[in-house]
């Protein structure tokens, strides 16, 4: 075999490996759809999230997208940037969300607690439709909730948040 033939085979092999790696990476990306019934938070219809190791990490990535409205033109989020999603865990059909509020040097941000929780719960319910109840645990720092008590379980009924017992 001539030198030109060997070089052609090597270049073809490298190109094939590159195309295979590119294909498998792109097929590993997951398209995430936000629930939007056109009456509440007109969020973008789809976003790409890089592959993650677990369902809980994917949910936390999606929740973190809710608090970055500057990246979406015309999108107004009720999730303040001071909110930190620490963890999300599931026990049967109950979702436990551990959050904390980081101290802002500027004044406190204005948000509606019920709309914020509804955005969070709907996003989680998108990933786990079987989730029936939610429990928010505020860790590390001051609880910034003024109108809704986080010591109870909550459900979504008719696009509203209902307080419930375990």
DAWO-V305974 format. One record per residue. N is the residue number from 1. RES is the residue in one letter. OMEGA is omega in radians with two decimals (none if undefined). Layout:
n;res;omega
N;RES;OMEGA
N;RES;OMEGA
//
This chain:
n;res;omega
1;X;-3.10
2;X;3.12
3;X;3.13
4;X;3.12
5;X;3.12
6;X;3.13
7;X;3.12
8;X;3.13
9;X;3.13
10;X;3.13
11;X;3.11
12;X;3.13
13;X;3.12
14;X;3.12
15;X;3.12
16;X;3.10
17;X;3.13
18;X;3.13
19;X;3.12
20;X;3.12
21;X;3.13
22;X;-3.13
23;X;-3.10
24;X;3.09
25;X;-3.11
26;X;3.11
27;X;3.09
28;X;3.09
29;X;-3.09
30;X;3.10
31;X;-3.10
32;X;3.11
33;X;3.08
34;X;3.12
35;X;-3.11
36;X;-3.13
37;X;3.08
38;X;3.09
39;X;-3.06
40;X;3.11
41;X;3.12
42;X;-3.11
43;X;3.05
44;X;-3.07
45;X;-3.13
46;X;3.11
47;X;3.08
48;X;3.06
49;X;3.14
50;X;3.12
51;X;3.14
52;X;-2.98
53;X;-3.08
54;X;3.12
55;X;-3.14
56;X;3.11
57;X;3.10
58;X;3.12
59;X;3.12
60;X;3.09
61;X;3.12
62;X;3.12
63;X;3.10
64;X;3.08
65;X;3.14
66;X;-3.07
67;X;3.09
68;X;-3.06
69;X;-3.11
70;X;-3.11
71;X;-3.14
72;X;-3.10
73;X;3.08
74;X;-3.11
75;X;3.14
76;X;-3.11
77;X;3.06
78;X;-3.14
79;X;-3.08
80;X;-3.14
81;X;3.13
82;X;-3.14
83;X;3.12
84;X;3.07
85;X;-3.09
86;X;3.14
87;X;3.05
88;X;3.11
89;X;-3.08
90;X;3.03
91;X;-2.99
92;X;-3.12
93;X;3.12
94;X;3.13
95;X;3.09
96;X;-3.09
97;X;3.08
98;X;-3.13
99;X;2.98
100;X;3.11
101;X;3.10
102;X;-3.12
103;X;3.07
104;X;3.09
105;X;3.04
106;X;-3.09
107;X;-3.12
108;X;-3.12
109;X;-3.13
110;X;3.10
111;X;3.07
112;X;-3.08
113;X;-3.10
114;X;3.12
115;X;3.11
116;X;-3.13
117;X;3.11
118;X;3.08
119;X;-3.12
120;X;-3.09
121;X;3.13
122;X;3.11
123;X;3.12
124;X;-3.12
125;X;3.08
126;X;-3.13
127;X;-3.14
128;X;-3.08
129;X;-3.12
130;X;-3.14
131;X;-3.11
132;X;-3.07
133;X;-3.14
134;X;3.07
135;X;-3.14
136;X;3.08
137;X;3.11
138;X;-3.12
139;X;2.96
140;X;3.03
141;X;-3.06
142;X;3.05
143;X;-3.09
144;X;3.10
145;X;-3.13
146;X;-3.02
147;X;-3.12
148;X;3.11
149;X;-3.13
150;X;-3.14
151;X;3.14
152;X;3.03
153;X;-3.11
154;X;3.06
155;X;3.04
156;X;3.07
157;X;3.12
158;X;3.11
159;X;3.09
160;X;3.09
161;X;3.09
162;X;3.07
163;X;-3.08
164;X;3.03
165;X;3.11
166;X;none
//
